[in-house]
């Protein structure tokens, strides 16, 4: 199921724009939050950025912090709505995603 969830999230991320913000676009921004939520090795955002930089993804925590002040919650709501609909269609009804 985890592999299917990863594939589903990848497809959903493609719905988000890649050029809406100069430095940290919505697709990357949402991906960082999803990674933070789903990765059991990560307990803090600092740990997440240390791990990403170690793996070769050059993302700065201060850029992410600034992006958190400017990005709207609409991309998250859109992704969660779509994820919930697709999971229901695939009979993963045990997952209840709420974003109200």
N, C-alpha and C positions, 0 to 999 in steps of 0.2 A: 504494500500500500504506500510506503514511503516513496518509492520510485515513481509511482503514479502521481502522487501529490507534487513531487518535484517537477514532473513534466507539465502538470496542470498549472502550477505557478509560473513556469517559464512562458507558457502560452498566454497566461493572463497579463504578465508583465509587458508583453508585446503590444497590448492595448494602450499602454501609457506612452506619452510623448518622450522623445529623447532630446528634444531641443527647446524645451519650454523654460529652462533656467540655464544661465550661462555656465556655471561651474558644476552643479550637482543636479542633473535633470531628474524628473519625477520617477523614471524607471529605475535609476540607480538608488534614489532616495528610498523608495518603497522596498527594493531588494535588500538594502541594508537593514531596514527594520524587520523584514521577514526573517532574514538570517539571524538577527539578534533574538528573535522570538523562538525560532525552531532549533537553533544549535545548542545542544546540551552543554557544550564545552564553554560557552560564553555566559558570564555572569554580570558583566558590566560592559558599557559601551567602550571603555578603554581597552578591555580585553578583546572585544571585537575588532577594533582598529589595529591593535597589536598583531592579531592573527592575520588580518587582511594584508597588512604591510609585510609580514613575514612570508606570506604566500605570493607576494609580488604585486598585489593590487595597491597602488599608491593613492590612498584616500586619507585626507586630513580630517582629524576630529573637529577642528575649529570650523572648517568648511561645513561639516555636517551640522554642527551646532547652529551656525548662522542659517542654514537651510531649514532647520526645524522652526525657526521664527517666521519664515516666509512661505513655506509650502502650505497649501490648504489640506484639509482632511479629505477632500473629495476623491483623490486617487485611491486612498485606503478604502473608503466606502464603496467605490466602484469595484475594486478588486474583491472585497469581501462579499458583496452582493453576488457577483458573478461566480465566485468560488462556492458559495452556498448553493446557488442554483445547480451548478455542475455536479457537486457532491450529492445533492438530492437525486439528480437524474441517474447517477451511478450507484444509487442505493447505499450511500454512506450516511444514512440518516442519523447515525449516532452523534455526528458532529453538529453542534448548535453554535453557529457564529452570530454574535450579536454586536451591533455597532451603533446602538441608539444612545 
